[in-house]
Amino acid sequence: MLDVREAVERACDLAHRYFDPEKNARTRQRQAATLAWEPVDYLPIIFDVKVLEADTLPEYDWQEQWYDPAKSFVAQIKGQLGPGAAPGDFLPSVRADLGVINGPSLFGVGFQVPEHTKPVVDRFIAKEALCDFSLPDDIRDLGVMPRLIEHIQHHAAVLKAHGLEAHVDLTHCDTQGPFDIADQVLGHHIFTEIYDDPDFIHHLMTEATRAFIAVTRLCKELQGEHGPGGNAAGFWMQQGGMRICDDSGILLSRDSFAEFVLPYHAQALSAFDGGWLHYCGGVPGGGRAEGLHLHDLYCSLPQLYGFNFTTGQDWEAEIRKVRARHVAYIGGLHRPEGEPLEAYLTRVAQLAPERTGFLFAYAFDEAEWDAVVPTWQRVQDNLS
């Protein structure tokens, strides 16, 4: 088995072999234009292929990756090889991959670093301690920020030393979102405190939004992104340059969401001239409805440029609704078993005939890999 230094060298060699700077430049242009609602030559498409050499890299558990940024770097490159080697529009990137605890850690939450999964919060903060909490301006010594800085600086140094800065981007850590941070700080009492003590929740959301902005700014500073735009959790934006997650917010009613979440999302987006938003929930293709009642509120955010969601019922109708509000859809579309490739891709392309506002991703069968991009481009040409 390779030692970690050898593994880093091997990972860098594979990045040189499979990640193409020219393709990356084209991908950045397509992604940025699509999210800015400008027409492109062909809509971006993302899919995964098998890279046999990836199996020559070691496997590291999450605890190993936490304590050794070199192991985290190797693990991330290994995971990027398949989509990065595909002839689509995937943009390889690495980050300080410390799980979802970055923002919550600024408040002093307890957390575990297990082997089998990313770090998780295991001790919340009492309401009494949060009532007077105020985040300081300098967060570098708080929570997991020293480790975050160590990881980003390590990755930046490795990329520079190996001439990989055009092959692999640096992107910000998992910043979550204001309500996700607040939920992890207070715990699930947040859902009753909304009714019992709304002033306290507004105070907590103010500080959680400050934490979100501060962590994102620190990451972008360390990445060398000092202006608008940049790599936002794997997607390139010419305006904006960050991602919000809202896995907890989708559990709220419309009225509660409109009062306690939406204004803070707007503040977070405004701090970076916009961004895109993701939430998890339900089972993709399972017909569940978490979050659907909030889509019009999400899309009302003036600086929301992209939207990825994992619940749906009538997916085509939902994609059309999102795009009708001039927010780009990021994601896939359910494909019935046995639907031919060209018929499927035609159905997808018909959702965005103006060739913008749609970043498409799907897990294609191995037998289709070589045909995906030519077919994708042909069906768009046929629709012109």
KAHUDA-V209440 format. One record per residue. N is the residue number from 0. RES is the residue in three letters. NEAR is the number of other C-alpha atoms within 10 Angstrom. Layout:
N/RES/NEAR
N/RES/NEAR
This chain:
0/MET/8
1/LEU/12
2/ASP/9
3/VAL/15
4/ARG/12
5/GLU/12
6/ALA/20
7/VAL/22
8/GLU/15
9/ARG/18
10/ALA/24
11/CYS/23
12/ASP/13
13/LEU/19
14/ALA/23
15/HIS/17
16/ARG/12
17/TYR/18
18/PHE/23
19/ASP/18
20/PRO/16
21/GLU/11
22/LYS/17
23/ASN/21
24/ALA/14
25/ARG/14
26/THR/20
27/ARG/22
28/GLN/17
29/ARG/25
30/GLN/27
31/ALA/23
32/ALA/21
33/THR/27
34/LEU/30
35/ALA/20
36/TRP/20
37/GLU/14
38/PRO/16
39/VAL/17
40/ASP/11
41/TYR/17
42/LEU/24
43/PRO/27
44/ILE/24
45/ILE/22
46/PHE/22
47/ASP/22
48/VAL/18
49/LYS/14
50/VAL/17
51/LEU/9
52/GLU/12
53/ALA/18
54/ASP/10
55/THR/13
56/LEU/20
57/PRO/18
58/GLU/13
59/TYR/15
60/ASP/16
61/TRP/22
62/GLN/19
63/GLU/16
64/GLN/24
65/TRP/24
66/TYR/14
67/ASP/17
68/PRO/23
69/ALA/20
70/LYS/23
71/SER/26
72/PHE/25
73/VAL/26
74/ALA/24
75/GLN/19
76/ILE/22
77/LYS/21
78/GLY/13
79/GLN/23
80/LEU/24
81/GLY/19
82/PRO/22
83/GLY/28
84/ALA/22
85/ALA/22
86/PRO/18
87/GLY/20
88/ASP/28
89/PHE/26
90/LEU/27
91/PRO/26
92/SER/21
93/VAL/26
94/ARG/25
95/ALA/27
96/ASP/23
97/LEU/24
98/GLY/18
99/VAL/21
100/ILE/24
101/ASN/27
102/GLY/33
103/PRO/29
104/SER/20
105/LEU/24
106/PHE/25
107/GLY/15
108/VAL/20
109/GLY/16
110/PHE/15
111/GLN/14
112/VAL/19
113/PRO/14
114/GLU/14
115/HIS/9
116/THR/12
117/LYS/18
118/PRO/20
119/VAL/17
120/VAL/18
121/ASP/13
122/ARG/15
123/PHE/18
124/ILE/16
125/ALA/12
126/LYS/18
127/GLU/8
128/ALA/9
129/LEU/17
130/CYS/13
131/ASP/11
132/PHE/13
133/SER/15
134/LEU/16
135/PRO/13
136/ASP/9
137/ASP/9
138/ILE/16
139/ARG/17
140/ASP/11
141/LEU/16
142/GLY/19
143/VAL/19
144/MET/19
145/PRO/12
146/ARG/19
147/LEU/25
148/ILE/16
149/GLU/14
150/HIS/25
151/ILE/24
152/GLN/16
153/HIS/16
154/HIS/23
155/ALA/20
156/ALA/13
157/VAL/18
158/LEU/20
159/LYS/11
160/ALA/11
161/HIS/13
162/GLY/13
163/LEU/19
164/GLU/16
165/ALA/16
166/HIS/23
167/VAL/25
168/ASP/21
169/LEU/26
170/THR/27
171/HIS/29
172/CYS/26
173/ASP/22
174/THR/26
175/GLN/24
176/GLY/30
177/PRO/32
178/PHE/30
179/ASP/24
180/ILE/30
181/ALA/24
182/ASP/21
183/GLN/24
184/VAL/29
185/LEU/22
186/GLY/18
187/HIS/13
188/HIS/10
189/ILE/21
190/PHE/17
191/THR/10
192/GLU/15
193/ILE/17
194/TYR/11
195/ASP/11
196/ASP/11
197/PRO/15
198/ASP/13
199/PHE/17
200/ILE/23
201/HIS/16
202/HIS/16
203/LEU/26
204/MET/23
205/THR/21
206/GLU/21
207/ALA/27
208/THR/23
209/ARG/22
210/ALA/29
211/PHE/25
212/ILE/22
213/ALA/22
214/VAL/22
215/THR/27
216/ARG/18
217/LEU/20
218/CYS/22
219/LYS/22
220/GLU/13
221/LEU/18
222/GLN/20
223/GLY/12
224/GLU/17
225/HIS/11
226/GLY/14
227/PRO/14
228/GLY/19
229/GLY/26
230/ASN/24
231/ALA/22
232/ALA/21
233/GLY/20
234/PHE/26
235/TRP/25
236/MET/27
237/GLN/19
238/GLN/20
239/GLY/27
240/GLY/28
241/MET/32
242/ARG/28
243/ILE/25
244/CYS/22
245/ASP/23
246/ASP/18
247/SER/21
248/GLY/24
249/ILE/21
250/LEU/15
251/LEU/18
252/SER/12
253/ARG/18
254/ASP/10
255/SER/15
256/PHE/18
257/ALA/15
258/GLU/13
259/PHE/20
260/VAL/23
261/LEU/21
262/PRO/15
263/TYR/21
264/HIS/24
265/ALA/18
266/GLN/19
267/ALA/25
268/LEU/25
269/SER/17
270/ALA/16
271/PHE/19
272/ASP/19
273/GLY/26
274/GLY/26
275/TRP/26
276/LEU/23
277/HIS/17
278/TYR/20
279/CYS/17
280/GLY/18
281/GLY/14
282/VAL/13
283/PRO/16
284/GLY/15
285/GLY/12
286/GLY/13
287/ARG/15
288/ALA/16
289/GLU/22
290/GLY/25
291/LEU/17
292/HIS/13
293/LEU/20
294/HIS/16
295/ASP/13
296/LEU/13
297/TYR/21
298/CYS/22
299/SER/15
300/LEU/18
301/PRO/14
302/GLN/21
303/LEU/25
304/TYR/24
305/GLY/28
306/PHE/27
307/ASN/18
308/PHE/22
309/THR/20
310/THR/21
311/GLY/24
312/GLN/15
313/ASP/12
314/TRP/15
315/GLU/14
316/ALA/11
317/GLU/15
318/ILE/24
319/ARG/16
320/LYS/16
321/VAL/19
322/ARG/20
323/ALA/12
324/ARG/11
325/HIS/20
326/VAL/28
327/ALA/27
328/TYR/26
329/ILE/21
330/GLY/17
331/GLY/21
332/LEU/18
333/HIS/15
334/ARG/15
335/PRO/8
336/GLU/6
337/GLY/7
338/GLU/10
339/PRO/10
340/LEU/17
341/GLU/15
342/ALA/11
343/TYR/17
344/LEU/21
345/THR/18
346/ARG/15
347/VAL/21
348/ALA/21
349/GLN/13
350/LEU/17
351/ALA/19
352/PRO/16
353/GLU/17
354/ARG/21
355/THR/26
356/GLY/31
357/PHE/29
358/LEU/25
359/PHE/18
360/ALA/18
361/TYR/14
362/ALA/12
363/PHE/14
364/ASP/12
365/GLU/10
366/ALA/8
367/GLU/11
368/TRP/16
369/ASP/12
370/ALA/11
371/VAL/22
372/VAL/20
373/PRO/10
374/THR/17
375/TRP/22
376/GLN/17
377/ARG/15
378/VAL/19
379/GLN/21
380/ASP/13
381/ASN/8
382/LEU/11
383/SER/8
